[in-house]
Amino acid sequence: MTQSDLTGSKLALLLAALLWPWPCQAQEAETEYLPGTVPPRLLLRPQRLRLLQRERQRSSIRWESFDGLVQSGAPLPEPGFALALYYRVSGDEEAGRRAVQWALAGTGDLRQLALVMDWCGPLLEAQQAATLASRLEEGLRKPWAGGVAETRSRAFAALALVEHQPRLAAAELRRVVEGWWRGSVAPSIRRGRPIARTEHYALFELMHVLRDNLDLDLREDARAYFIQLPLFRLMSYYPEPYPGGENDYRIPVSASAQPDLEAAMLSRATDMAMVAYEPNAQETQFLQGWVMQDRYLMRHPFGIPYEFLWANPYHPGLTYHSLPLVYHEPNSGYLFLRSSWEDDASWLGHFDGAVQTFEDGRPKRLEAAEPGACMTIGEARVILAGGRGRLRATAGSGPLFILGLNPRYAYDVEVDDEQLREERTDAGGILALPAGTTGGIRLRPRWPAPQR
Protein backbone atom coordinates (compact mmCIF):
# COMPACT_ATOMS: atom_id res chain seq x y z
CA MET A 1 0.00 0.00 0.00
CA THR A 2 1.39 3.38 -0.99
CA GLN A 3 1.76 6.40 1.26
CA SER A 4 -1.10 8.11 -0.63
CA ASP A 5 -3.32 5.07 -0.04
CA LEU A 6 -2.59 5.26 3.68
CA THR A 7 -3.32 8.96 3.74
CA GLY A 8 -6.60 8.41 1.93
CA SER A 9 -7.64 5.63 4.33
CA LYS A 10 -6.87 7.76 7.36
CA LEU A 11 -8.87 10.64 5.92
CA ALA A 12 -11.85 8.35 5.28
CA LEU A 13 -11.69 7.01 8.83
CA LEU A 14 -11.47 10.54 10.22
CA LEU A 15 -14.52 11.65 8.23
CA ALA A 16 -16.46 8.58 9.32
CA ALA A 17 -15.58 9.28 12.94
CA LEU A 18 -16.74 12.88 12.65
CA LEU A 19 -20.03 11.95 10.98
CA TRP A 20 -20.86 8.89 13.08
CA PRO A 21 -23.73 9.53 15.56
CA TRP A 22 -21.77 8.81 18.77
CA PRO A 23 -23.80 8.05 21.92
CA CYS A 24 -23.39 11.57 23.27
CA GLN A 25 -24.72 13.04 20.00
CA ALA A 26 -27.68 10.65 19.97
CA GLN A 27 -28.41 11.51 23.59
CA GLU A 28 -28.36 15.26 22.80
CA ALA A 29 -30.77 14.75 19.87
CA GLU A 30 -33.07 12.71 22.11
CA THR A 31 -32.98 15.30 24.89
CA GLU A 32 -33.95 17.99 22.39
CA TYR A 33 -37.32 16.27 22.01
CA LEU A 34 -37.99 15.68 25.70
CA PRO A 35 -40.24 18.46 27.00
CA GLY A 36 -39.39 20.30 30.17
CA THR A 37 -43.09 20.84 30.92
CA VAL A 38 -45.21 18.99 33.47
CA PRO A 39 -48.70 17.54 32.94
CA PRO A 40 -51.15 18.51 31.72
CA ARG A 41 -49.13 18.91 28.54
CA LEU A 42 -51.92 18.45 25.99
CA LEU A 43 -53.78 21.66 25.12
CA LEU A 44 -54.38 22.65 28.77
CA ARG A 45 -51.28 24.62 29.55
CA PRO A 46 -51.61 26.88 32.63
CA GLN A 47 -52.84 30.01 30.82
CA ARG A 48 -55.65 28.20 29.00
CA LEU A 49 -56.61 26.18 32.06
CA ARG A 50 -56.93 29.38 34.09
CA LEU A 51 -59.15 30.88 31.39
CA LEU A 52 -61.44 27.84 31.42
CA GLN A 53 -61.63 27.79 35.21
CA ARG A 54 -62.56 31.46 35.14
CA GLU A 55 -65.32 30.66 32.64
CA ARG A 56 -66.65 28.08 35.09
CA GLN A 57 -66.55 30.51 38.00
CA ARG A 58 -68.51 33.12 36.12
CA SER A 59 -71.02 30.49 34.88
CA SER A 60 -70.55 31.46 31.24
CA ILE A 61 -73.03 30.22 28.65
CA ARG A 62 -70.45 27.78 27.31
CA TRP A 63 -69.73 26.31 30.73
CA GLU A 64 -73.44 26.08 31.56
CA SER A 65 -74.11 24.19 28.31
CA PHE A 66 -71.17 21.83 28.89
CA ASP A 67 -71.98 21.32 32.56
CA GLY A 68 -75.63 20.59 31.83
CA LEU A 69 -74.80 17.79 29.40
CA VAL A 70 -72.27 16.14 31.74
CA GLN A 71 -74.42 16.42 34.85
CA SER A 72 -77.49 15.06 33.08
CA GLY A 73 -75.59 12.00 31.88
CA ALA A 74 -76.30 12.80 28.23
CA PRO A 75 -74.52 10.52 25.74
CA LEU A 76 -71.20 12.10 24.75
CA PRO A 77 -69.78 11.21 21.32
CA GLU A 78 -66.20 11.57 22.65
CA PRO A 79 -66.51 10.62 26.32
CA GLY A 80 -62.79 10.41 27.09
CA PHE A 81 -62.12 13.91 25.78
CA ALA A 82 -65.28 15.50 27.23
CA LEU A 83 -65.21 13.93 30.72
CA ALA A 84 -61.46 14.40 31.19
CA LEU A 85 -61.80 18.06 30.19
CA TYR A 86 -64.70 18.51 32.60
CA TYR A 87 -62.69 16.94 35.44
CA ARG A 88 -59.59 19.01 34.81
CA VAL A 89 -61.52 22.28 34.80
CA SER A 90 -63.99 21.55 37.61
CA GLY A 91 -62.08 19.12 39.82
CA ASP A 92 -65.09 16.76 39.73
CA GLU A 93 -63.41 13.43 40.45
CA GLU A 94 -66.48 11.41 39.54
CA ALA A 95 -66.31 12.76 35.99
CA GLY A 96 -62.58 12.03 35.91
CA ARG A 97 -63.09 8.44 37.06
CA ARG A 98 -65.74 7.99 34.37
CA ALA A 99 -63.19 9.12 31.80
CA VAL A 100 -60.61 6.69 33.20
CA GLN A 101 -63.05 3.77 33.18
CA TRP A 102 -63.98 4.57 29.61
CA ALA A 103 -60.30 4.55 28.61
CA LEU A 104 -59.64 1.28 30.44
CA ALA A 105 -62.58 -0.37 28.69
CA GLY A 106 -60.46 -0.93 25.60
CA THR A 107 -60.99 1.96 23.25
CA GLY A 108 -58.71 2.19 20.23
CA ASP A 109 -58.88 5.99 20.01
CA LEU A 110 -55.25 6.93 20.64
CA ARG A 111 -55.98 10.66 20.92
CA GLN A 112 -58.61 10.25 23.63
CA LEU A 113 -56.48 7.69 25.49
CA ALA A 114 -53.64 10.20 25.59
CA LEU A 115 -55.92 12.99 26.79
CA VAL A 116 -57.25 10.83 29.64
CA MET A 117 -53.72 9.77 30.60
CA ASP A 118 -52.50 13.38 30.59
CA TRP A 119 -55.51 15.16 32.11
CA CYS A 120 -56.60 12.55 34.64
CA GLY A 121 -53.14 11.65 35.93
CA PRO A 122 -53.90 12.62 39.58
CA LEU A 123 -56.72 10.05 39.66
CA LEU A 124 -54.83 7.12 38.17
CA GLU A 125 -53.78 4.23 40.37
CA ALA A 126 -50.43 2.65 39.55
CA GLN A 127 -51.97 -0.31 37.71
CA GLN A 128 -54.35 1.91 35.76
CA ALA A 129 -51.48 4.17 34.69
CA ALA A 130 -49.45 1.12 33.62
CA THR A 131 -52.37 -0.23 31.58
CA LEU A 132 -52.97 3.05 29.77
CA ALA A 133 -49.24 3.49 29.14
CA SER A 134 -49.10 -0.01 27.66
CA ARG A 135 -51.98 0.78 25.29
CA LEU A 136 -50.35 4.03 24.21
CA GLU A 137 -47.08 2.21 23.53
CA GLU A 138 -48.99 -0.40 21.54
CA GLY A 139 -50.56 2.38 19.48
CA LEU A 140 -47.16 3.87 18.71
CA ARG A 141 -45.83 0.52 17.50
CA LYS A 142 -48.57 0.15 14.89
CA PRO A 143 -47.81 1.01 11.25
CA TRP A 144 -47.94 4.71 10.51
CA ALA A 145 -49.76 5.77 7.34
CA GLY A 146 -48.81 9.44 7.72
CA GLY A 147 -52.23 11.14 7.85
CA VAL A 148 -52.52 14.39 9.80
CA ALA A 149 -55.04 13.11 12.36
CA GLU A 150 -53.04 9.93 12.92
CA THR A 151 -49.81 11.91 13.34
CA ARG A 152 -51.47 14.27 15.81
CA SER A 153 -52.64 11.29 17.86
CA ARG A 154 -49.16 9.77 17.88
CA ALA A 155 -47.67 13.03 19.12
CA PHE A 156 -50.33 13.14 21.86
CA ALA A 157 -49.48 9.59 22.87
CA ALA A 158 -45.76 10.38 22.96
CA LEU A 159 -46.28 13.41 25.22
CA ALA A 160 -48.55 11.41 27.53
CA LEU A 161 -45.78 8.79 27.85
CA VAL A 162 -42.91 11.10 28.78
CA GLU A 163 -42.78 9.94 32.43
CA HIS A 164 -43.19 6.26 31.49
CA GLN A 165 -41.12 5.87 28.31
CA PRO A 166 -39.00 8.99 27.78
CA ARG A 167 -36.79 7.50 25.05
CA LEU A 168 -39.77 6.21 23.08
CA ALA A 169 -41.56 9.54 23.51
CA ALA A 170 -38.56 11.57 22.32
CA ALA A 171 -37.96 9.30 19.33
CA GLU A 172 -41.60 9.54 18.26
CA LEU A 173 -41.69 13.33 18.56
CA ARG A 174 -38.50 13.56 16.55
CA ARG A 175 -40.06 11.41 13.80
CA VAL A 176 -43.12 13.65 13.74
CA VAL A 177 -41.15 16.89 13.43
CA GLU A 178 -38.09 15.96 11.39
CA GLY A 179 -39.36 13.03 9.36
CA TRP A 180 -43.05 13.73 8.79
CA TRP A 181 -43.35 17.53 8.89
CA ARG A 182 -39.99 18.86 7.72
CA GLY A 183 -39.18 15.87 5.56
CA SER A 184 -42.52 15.42 3.80
CA VAL A 185 -45.51 17.62 4.61
CA ALA A 186 -43.98 21.12 4.66
CA PRO A 187 -42.11 20.60 1.36
CA SER A 188 -45.34 19.30 -0.17
CA ILE A 189 -47.19 22.42 0.98
CA ARG A 190 -44.52 24.63 -0.56
CA ARG A 191 -44.96 22.74 -3.85
CA GLY A 192 -48.65 23.65 -3.91
CA ARG A 193 -50.24 20.61 -2.24
CA PRO A 194 -52.03 22.08 0.77
CA ILE A 195 -53.34 20.09 3.69
CA ALA A 196 -56.98 19.15 3.21
CA ARG A 197 -59.43 21.48 4.91
CA THR A 198 -60.93 18.56 6.84
CA GLU A 199 -57.52 17.92 8.46
CA HIS A 200 -56.94 21.46 9.72
CA TYR A 201 -58.28 20.76 13.20
CA ALA A 202 -55.89 17.88 13.80
CA LEU A 203 -53.06 20.01 12.42
CA PHE A 204 -53.71 22.83 14.88
CA GLU A 205 -54.00 20.47 17.84
CA LEU A 206 -50.58 19.15 16.81
CA MET A 207 -49.19 22.67 16.39
CA HIS A 208 -50.42 23.71 19.83
CA VAL A 209 -48.84 20.79 21.69
CA LEU A 210 -45.51 21.03 19.85
CA ARG A 211 -45.19 24.74 20.55
CA ASP A 212 -46.41 24.38 24.14
CA ASN A 213 -43.96 21.62 25.00
CA LEU A 214 -41.01 21.85 22.59
CA ASP A 215 -41.14 25.53 21.62
CA LEU A 216 -41.44 24.50 17.95
CA ASP A 217 -43.59 26.53 15.55
CA LEU A 218 -44.44 24.46 12.47
CA ARG A 219 -45.46 27.60 10.58
CA GLU A 220 -41.81 28.54 10.12
CA ASP A 221 -41.46 25.82 7.47
CA ALA A 222 -44.42 27.06 5.36
CA ARG A 223 -44.92 30.68 6.38
CA ALA A 224 -46.75 31.87 3.23
CA TYR A 225 -49.31 29.07 3.54
CA PHE A 226 -50.24 29.94 7.12
CA ILE A 227 -50.49 33.67 6.44
CA GLN A 228 -53.24 33.17 3.86
CA LEU A 229 -54.95 30.29 5.69
CA PRO A 230 -57.48 32.38 7.71
CA LEU A 231 -58.82 34.10 4.58
CA PHE A 232 -59.00 30.76 2.76
CA ARG A 233 -61.06 29.33 5.57
CA LEU A 234 -63.47 32.29 5.65
CA MET A 235 -63.99 32.22 1.89
CA SER A 236 -64.47 28.45 1.79
CA TYR A 237 -67.73 28.45 3.75
CA TYR A 238 -71.00 28.46 1.88
CA PRO A 239 -72.63 31.86 2.49
CA GLU A 240 -75.98 30.87 3.98
CA PRO A 241 -76.07 29.34 7.51
CA TYR A 242 -77.66 25.95 8.10
CA PRO A 243 -80.33 25.90 10.84
CA GLY A 244 -79.69 23.12 13.36
CA GLY A 245 -81.65 21.92 16.35
CA GLU A 246 -79.27 23.45 18.89
CA ASN A 247 -77.74 26.37 16.94
CA ASP A 248 -77.02 27.60 13.44
CA TYR A 249 -74.06 26.18 11.55
CA ARG A 250 -71.68 27.58 8.98
CA ILE A 251 -71.12 24.80 6.46
CA PRO A 252 -67.63 24.35 5.00
CA VAL A 253 -67.24 23.45 1.35
CA SER A 254 -67.17 19.81 0.36
CA ALA A 255 -66.99 17.91 -2.91
CA SER A 256 -70.31 16.22 -2.07
CA ALA A 257 -72.04 19.63 -1.73
CA GLN A 258 -73.98 18.19 1.22
CA PRO A 259 -74.12 19.63 4.77
CA ASP A 260 -72.10 17.64 7.30
CA LEU A 261 -72.76 18.97 10.80
CA GLU A 262 -69.88 17.14 12.46
CA ALA A 263 -67.51 18.58 9.86
CA ALA A 264 -69.08 22.00 10.48
CA MET A 265 -68.44 21.71 14.23
CA LEU A 266 -64.82 20.67 13.74
CA SER A 267 -64.42 23.51 11.26
CA ARG A 268 -65.62 26.04 13.82
CA ALA A 269 -63.31 24.46 16.42
CA THR A 270 -60.44 24.86 13.95
CA ASP A 271 -61.17 28.56 13.53
CA MET A 272 -61.11 29.06 17.28
CA ALA A 273 -57.93 26.99 17.69
CA MET A 274 -56.27 29.14 15.01
CA VAL A 275 -57.21 32.30 16.91
CA ALA A 276 -55.83 30.79 20.13
CA TYR A 277 -52.55 29.93 18.37
CA GLU A 278 -51.89 33.48 17.14
CA PRO A 279 -54.48 35.84 18.68
CA ASN A 280 -52.70 39.10 17.84
CA ALA A 281 -52.22 38.62 14.08
CA GLN A 282 -54.58 40.72 12.00
CA GLU A 283 -55.60 37.68 9.92
CA THR A 284 -56.80 35.76 12.97
CA GLN A 285 -58.53 38.81 14.44
CA PHE A 286 -60.82 38.74 11.40
CA LEU A 287 -61.39 35.06 12.17
CA GLN A 288 -62.22 35.95 15.78
CA GLY A 289 -64.86 38.40 14.52
CA TRP A 290 -66.30 35.54 12.46
CA VAL A 291 -66.58 32.98 15.28
CA MET A 292 -67.74 35.20 18.15
CA GLN A 293 -71.42 35.29 17.20
CA ASP A 294 -73.80 33.65 19.65
CA ARG A 295 -76.06 32.15 16.99
CA TYR A 296 -73.21 29.76 16.02
CA LEU A 297 -72.20 28.81 19.58
CA MET A 298 -72.12 25.01 19.57
CA ARG A 299 -74.45 23.30 22.02
CA HIS A 300 -74.42 19.84 20.45
CA PRO A 301 -72.87 17.08 22.65
CA PHE A 302 -70.15 16.63 20.03
CA GLY A 303 -69.38 20.33 19.64
CA ILE A 304 -69.73 21.82 23.13
CA PRO A 305 -66.43 20.43 24.55
CA TYR A 306 -64.58 22.02 21.61
CA GLU A 307 -66.55 25.25 21.99
CA PHE A 308 -65.69 25.45 25.68
CA LEU A 309 -62.05 24.47 25.17
CA TRP A 310 -61.17 26.98 22.46
CA ALA A 311 -63.50 29.99 22.61
CA ASN A 312 -62.07 33.16 24.11
CA PRO A 313 -64.87 35.73 24.50
CA TYR A 314 -62.44 38.22 26.06
CA HIS A 315 -60.39 38.59 22.90
CA PRO A 316 -61.52 41.37 20.53
CA GLY A 317 -62.10 40.59 16.87
CA LEU A 318 -62.21 42.63 13.69
CA THR A 319 -65.20 42.80 11.37
CA TYR A 320 -64.66 40.52 8.40
CA HIS A 321 -66.93 42.67 6.21
CA SER A 322 -63.84 44.66 5.19
CA LEU A 323 -62.04 41.60 3.79
CA PRO A 324 -61.53 40.99 0.04
CA LEU A 325 -64.28 39.15 -1.82
CA VAL A 326 -61.84 37.37 -4.15
CA TYR A 327 -59.53 34.59 -2.99
CA HIS A 328 -57.24 33.09 -5.66
CA GLU A 329 -54.28 30.94 -4.65
CA PRO A 330 -52.34 29.97 -7.83
CA ASN A 331 -50.02 27.52 -6.08
CA SER A 332 -52.95 25.25 -5.15
CA GLY A 333 -55.43 26.31 -7.85
CA TYR A 334 -58.12 27.38 -5.37
CA LEU A 335 -60.58 30.14 -6.26
CA PHE A 336 -63.41 31.47 -4.08
CA LEU A 337 -65.61 34.46 -4.93
CA ARG A 338 -68.35 36.25 -3.02
CA SER A 339 -70.58 39.17 -3.91
CA SER A 340 -70.66 40.32 -0.26
CA TRP A 341 -70.25 39.02 3.28
CA GLU A 342 -74.01 38.84 3.81
CA ASP A 343 -75.78 35.50 4.19
CA ASP A 344 -77.59 35.92 0.86
CA ALA A 345 -74.40 36.57 -1.13
CA SER A 346 -73.65 35.01 -4.49
CA TRP A 347 -70.73 32.60 -4.18
CA LEU A 348 -68.50 30.43 -6.38
CA GLY A 349 -65.82 27.96 -5.40
CA HIS A 350 -63.19 26.09 -7.44
CA PHE A 351 -61.40 23.51 -5.27
CA ASP A 352 -60.06 19.98 -5.57
CA GLY A 353 -61.27 19.70 -9.16
CA ALA A 354 -64.84 20.80 -8.33
CA VAL A 355 -66.65 23.96 -9.39
CA GLN A 356 -69.67 24.95 -7.31
CA THR A 357 -72.01 27.88 -6.89
CA PHE A 358 -74.48 28.60 -4.11
CA GLU A 359 -78.05 29.18 -5.21
CA ASP A 360 -81.49 28.88 -3.61
CA GLY A 361 -80.03 28.01 -0.22
CA ARG A 362 -77.78 25.16 -1.31
CA PRO A 363 -74.54 24.50 -3.20
CA LYS A 364 -74.70 23.25 -6.79
CA ARG A 365 -72.04 21.56 -8.87
CA LEU A 366 -71.40 23.11 -12.28
CA GLU A 367 -70.45 20.09 -14.39
CA ALA A 368 -73.62 20.61 -16.45
CA ALA A 369 -73.23 24.39 -16.83
CA GLU A 370 -73.12 25.77 -20.35
CA PRO A 371 -69.47 26.01 -21.49
CA GLY A 372 -68.38 29.46 -22.46
CA ALA A 373 -71.03 31.31 -20.43
CA CYS A 374 -69.70 34.27 -18.44
CA MET A 375 -70.94 34.48 -14.85
CA THR A 376 -70.64 37.50 -12.59
CA ILE A 377 -69.95 37.04 -8.86
CA GLY A 378 -69.63 40.45 -7.24
CA GLU A 379 -67.09 42.37 -9.26
CA ALA A 380 -65.37 39.22 -10.57
CA ARG A 381 -66.36 37.27 -13.66
CA VAL A 382 -65.88 33.58 -14.42
CA ILE A 383 -65.94 31.66 -17.71
CA LEU A 384 -66.00 27.86 -17.93
CA ALA A 385 -63.87 27.19 -21.01
CA GLY A 386 -65.30 23.74 -21.71
CA GLY A 387 -62.57 23.03 -24.28
CA ARG A 388 -63.39 26.12 -26.35
CA GLY A 389 -60.71 28.35 -27.76
CA ARG A 390 -63.00 31.30 -28.42
CA LEU A 391 -64.78 32.93 -25.50
CA ARG A 392 -66.50 36.21 -24.71
CA ALA A 393 -66.27 38.15 -21.47
CA THR A 394 -69.15 40.41 -20.53
CA ALA A 395 -68.38 43.96 -19.42
CA GLY A 396 -67.04 44.36 -15.90
CA SER A 397 -64.41 46.21 -13.94
CA GLY A 398 -63.23 43.30 -11.80
CA PRO A 399 -60.86 40.41 -12.55
CA LEU A 400 -61.71 37.65 -15.03
CA PHE A 401 -61.04 33.97 -14.34
CA ILE A 402 -61.22 31.30 -17.05
CA LEU A 403 -61.66 27.79 -15.60
CA GLY A 404 -61.18 24.33 -17.03
CA LEU A 405 -57.88 24.78 -18.87
CA ASN A 406 -54.75 22.64 -18.66
CA PRO A 407 -52.97 23.12 -15.32
CA ARG A 408 -49.65 24.97 -15.45
CA TYR A 409 -49.84 25.53 -19.20
CA ALA A 410 -48.72 28.43 -21.35
CA TYR A 411 -51.41 29.90 -23.62
CA ASP A 412 -51.36 32.46 -26.40
CA VAL A 413 -54.08 34.90 -25.38
CA GLU A 414 -55.59 37.46 -27.74
CA VAL A 415 -58.22 39.85 -26.43
CA ASP A 416 -60.17 42.20 -28.76
CA ASP A 417 -58.13 45.29 -29.59
CA GLU A 418 -55.12 44.02 -27.63
CA GLN A 419 -51.83 42.48 -28.71
CA LEU A 420 -51.23 38.75 -28.58
CA ARG A 421 -49.49 37.76 -25.35
CA GLU A 422 -48.52 34.68 -23.39
CA GLU A 423 -50.31 33.84 -20.12
CA ARG A 424 -49.97 30.80 -17.86
CA THR A 425 -52.55 28.86 -15.94
CA ASP A 426 -52.15 27.91 -12.29
CA ALA A 427 -52.11 24.53 -10.58
CA GLY A 428 -55.90 24.23 -10.96
CA GLY A 429 -56.06 25.16 -14.65
CA ILE A 430 -57.25 28.71 -13.92
CA LEU A 431 -56.26 31.55 -16.22
CA ALA A 432 -56.46 34.84 -14.33
CA LEU A 433 -56.80 37.89 -16.60
CA PRO A 434 -56.54 41.53 -15.50
CA ALA A 435 -59.45 43.55 -14.14
CA GLY A 436 -61.53 45.11 -16.90
CA THR A 437 -60.78 42.42 -19.54
CA THR A 438 -63.84 42.50 -21.81
CA GLY A 439 -64.90 41.24 -25.23
CA GLY A 440 -63.75 38.37 -27.41
CA ILE A 441 -60.93 36.16 -26.15
CA ARG A 442 -58.97 33.64 -28.23
CA LEU A 443 -56.87 30.96 -26.54
CA ARG A 444 -54.27 28.63 -28.01
CA PRO A 445 -52.28 26.24 -25.78
CA ARG A 446 -48.52 26.32 -26.31
CA TRP A 447 -46.67 24.10 -23.86
CA PRO A 448 -46.73 22.91 -20.24
CA ALA A 449 -45.14 25.33 -17.82
CA PRO A 450 -42.00 24.02 -16.04
CA GLN A 451 -42.77 22.12 -12.84
CA ARG A 452 -41.39 23.71 -9.71
N, C-alpha and C positions, 0 to 999 in steps of 0.2 A: 504494500500500500504506500502510495506516495505521500509526501508532506502535505500536498494540496488536498488529497483525499482525507487525511487526518483532520486538517483544518475545517474542511466542509462537514465532516461528521460531528466535530465538536460544536460547530455553529448550529447544526440541526438539533443536537441535544439541548443546547442552551435555549433555543427558541421553544422547543417542546416544554422545557422546564418552566419558562416564563408564561406560556399559554395554558399549562395544565391547571385545572381547577383544584388546587391544593385544599386540604380540609379547612384551613383557616378562611380561604376565600369562599368556599361553599357555606361555611357557617355564617360569614358576614352577609351573603346573599339571602340566606334563610332568615336571619335576624331582621333584615330589611322588611320582610313581610310578616313579622310578628307584631301585632298592635300593642301599643303601650296603654290602651284604654282598659277600663273594667266594665263588666256587664252592668246594665244592658248596652250591648254594642250595636244592636240592629234597630236603626231608625229612631230609637228613643234615647238619644243623647240628652244630657241634663237640661239644656235650654228648651228643647221640645217637650220633654216630660214636664217641666215646670209650667209651660204654656197650657198643656192639657189638664194638669191638676188645677190650674187657675180657672179653666173653663168649667171644670166640675164644681168648684167652689161657688162660682157665680151662677150655677144652674143654667148654663147657656142652652139655647134651643138644640144644639147638636148633642150636648151631653144628655139632655132630657130625653131625646129620641133614642139614643144609644142605650141609656140606662133603662128606659121602659121596655125595650125588647129583651134585654138580658134578664131583668127582674121578672118578667112575665113568662120566661122560659120559652120564648118563641124560637122556632127552628132557625138556626144560623147556618147559612151556606158554607161558611168557613169558620167552624167553631174554634179551632186552635188559635187562629189569628184573633178573632173577636174576643173570646173569653180571656186570653192572655193579656190582650191590650186593656180590657176592663179591669183585670186584677192589678196590673202595674200602675194604672192611674188612680184607682180607688182604694187599693189595699184590701179588697174583698177576697179573702182567702178561699172562700167557697168557690167563687168563679175561677180562681187560679187552679184549684184542685180539679175542677171539671175540665179545664184545659189540659191538665196533666193526664187525667184518665183517658181523655180522648186520644192524646198522643200515644199513650201506652197501648191503646187498643189495636194498634197495628196499621195505622195509616201509612200510605206510601208518598204522601205529600211532603217532600223534603223541605220546602220553604216553611210550611206551618210547623213541622217538627223542630226546625231550627229556632223559630220564633218562640215556641213554648220553652225550649231548652234555655234560651237566652233571657226571656222575660220572667219566667217562673222559677228561676234558679233557687231563690230563697225557700221555696216550698218543696223542693225535690229531696227525697231521701236518697241515701247513697246508692241503693240498688236501682231506684228509678233513674237517677242520673246516669248510671252505668248502662242501663238498657237503652235510654235515648241516645247516648253517645255511640253505642254499638250500631244503632240503626242509622245514625248520621254517617258513620264511617262506611257502612255498607252502601249507602247511597253514593258516596264519593268514589267507591270502587267500581260502580257500574259504568258501562260505556258512555261516552260523552259525545252527543251528536252536534253540539255547538250552537244550539238555539239560544236566543237571548234569555228567555224565561228559565231555561234549564241552567244556564250559566249563573244567573242571579241566584238561583236556589243553591247551587254548589258553593258560591261565595258565602251565602248565609250559613250553610252547614259548616264551612271551614271556620268562620268567626265564632260560631257557637261551640266549636271543639277546641278552642285555643288552650283552655286549662287542661283538657284531657289528652289531646294529641297535638302538641304544638308544632312538631316537625311536619306532620301531615297537613295541618292547617296552613302553615307557611308555604309549603310546596304547592298546595292547591291555589292559594291566592296568587302566587307567582305565575302559575299557568294561566289563570284568568287574565291577569294584567299583561304579561309579556307575550304569552303565546296566543291567546284568543283575541284580546283587544288590539294590542300594538302590532301583533304579527299578522292578523287577518281582518278584523272588523273595521278598524280605523282606516287602513289603506283602501279597503273596499268602498267605504264612504267617500273618501277623497276621489275615487275613480268614478263616482256618480251612481253608486248603488246604495241608496239610503236604507236605514233600518225601517222595517215595516211599521206603519202607524200603530198597529195592534200590539207591537212589542215595546212601545215607548214606556209603558208603566214599569215593566220589568227592568228596562234600562235605567230608569231614574231611581228605582230602589237600589240597584247595584251601584250607581254613581254616589248616592247618599252614603252607603255603608263604607265604600272605599275611601271617600274623602273624610268621613267621620273618624275612621280608624287608622288609615294609612297615610292620610294627608295627600292623596292622589286625586287629581282632577282629570277625568277622562276627556273633558272638552279640549284640553290642550293639544290632543292629537288630531282633532277635526274641528278647529275653531270656527271656520266659516259655516259649517253645517249647523252648529248649535246656535249661532247668532240668528240665523233665519228661521230656526225651528218654531218659535212661538207664533210668528205670522203664518207659517205653513199650517199649524194646527188650527188657528182661528179661521183661516180661509177654507179649510177642508172639513167644515161642518155644513150640513144642509141648512138652509136659512130658517126654515120654519120649525119651531119646537114641536116635540111629540108629547101629547098629554098622557101621563101615566096615572096610576091609581094613587100613588103617594106624592108625586111631584111631577113637574114638567122635565123633559129630557132634551138635551141637544144631541142630535144623532150624527155621529161621524160618518164620513163617506165609506162606502164599501162596494166591492165589485158586484155584490148581489143586489144592491139598491133596495135592501130590506132593513127595517129598523131592528136593531139588536140591543136590547136594553142593558144587558150585562156589559157589552162592549161600550155602550154609552156611559155607564157608571165608571168603568175603568178609565175611559177617556177623560172624564171630569177629574178623577183622582190624579191622572197624569198631569193635567194642567196645574192642579194645586201643588203637586210634588215639584214641578218645575219652578213655580213661584218660590217655594220653600228653599230650593237649591240656590237660587240667585235672586233674592227679593228686591235688590236695589237696581238691577238693570232695567233700562227703559222698556225693553222688549217684554220682560215678564211683568212689569207694572201694567201694561195693557192687558196681559193675560189675567192679572188679578182683578182688573175692572170687569172682565168677562165672567169670572167664576163667582164673584161675590154678589149674586142676585138671589134673593131668598126663594124665588119660584123654582130654582133648580137645585136647592139644597136636598141632598139625597136622604130619604127616610126608609128606603127599602132595606131589608135585613142584610142583603149583600153589600149595599153601598154605604150604609151609615158608619161602619167602622172606618172606612177610608175617608169619608167626609170628616169625621171627628179627628182622625189622625193628622190630616194634612191642612185643613182649613185654618187660616189665620185672619180672623175678622178685624184684627187691630192694624193690619198692614194696609196703607192706602193704595188704591189702584188708579190708573188713568183710563179715561173713556176711550174705548176702542173705535168710536165713531170717526175719529180723525185719521185712522189708518188707511193705507192704500186699498183700493178695490181690485187691484190686479196683482196676482202672485204668479210669476213665471220663473222657474228654476231650471235653466238649460242643462245643468249637469245631470239632473235626474229625469228631465222631460216632463215635469209636473206643471200644470197650468190650472189656476182657479180664478174665476171672475165673479164679481158681484156688482149689482147695480146700486146697492146701498147696504148699510148695516142693519136695516129694519128686517123684521121677520118675514115680510112679504116681498123681499128682494128677488129679482131675477138672479140666477146662479148658473154657472157652468163649471164642470170639472173634467180635467184630462189627467188620468193617473193610472198607472199599472196597465196600460193598454186599453183602458175603458174611457169612453166619453159620455158624460151624463149632463142632463139639465135638471132643474127642479121646477115642476109645473103642477098646478092644481093640488098642492099640498103633499107631493111625493116626488122622489127622483125618478127620472126616466133615462134609459139607455138610448143612445142615438145611432145604433147600428143601421136602423131603417130610415134615417133621415135622408132627405134628398141631397145627393152630392152636388157640390158647387153652390149651394144656397148660402147666403151671407146672413149671419145672425148678429144681432146687437145686444150686448150685455153691458149695461151702463154706458161708459164711453168707449169700451173696447168692442171690436168686431171679430167674428170667427167665421172661417170658411172651412168646410169639410171637403178636401180635394177630391176624394173618391176616385183617384187615378186620372183625373183630368189635368190637362196641361194648359187649358184656357179657363180663366176664372174672372169673376167681376166682383169688385168690392163696392158696396154702397157707400154713400158719402158719410163721413164721420171724422171727428177731430182726434179720436183716440187711437191707440195702437191696433194693428191688424195681425191676427194669428191664423196661419193656414195649417190645418191638421191633416194627418194621414199620409205624410210623405215618408220617404226613406230616412231612417235615423242617421244622423251624422253624415249627411250627403251634401255635396256642393251642387247648387242649381244656378243656371243662368236665369235671371229674373228680368223681365222687361215689363215695365208699367207704362201705361199711356203717357205720351209726352215726356218720358224720361229715358235716359240712356240705359242700354243693357249693362247689367252688373252681376257679379257673383255674390250669392248669399248661401249660408250654410244652415242646415237644420240642426236641432239639438238632439239629445239622447232619446227623446220621445217622438222624433219625426215632426217637430213643430218648426215652422218657418215664421219667425217674428219679423214683421216689417214695420217701418217707422210710423209714428202717429201721423194721421192725415192721408195715408196712402189710399187712393180712390181710383176707380175706373177699371179698365181691362188689365188683366195680369196674365202674362205668358211665362210658363215654367218649362225648363228643359234640364233633366238631371245630367250631371257631368261625371262625377266620380265620388266614391266614398271619401269622407274626410279622414285624415290620419287618426288612429286610435291613440288615446293618451294613456 
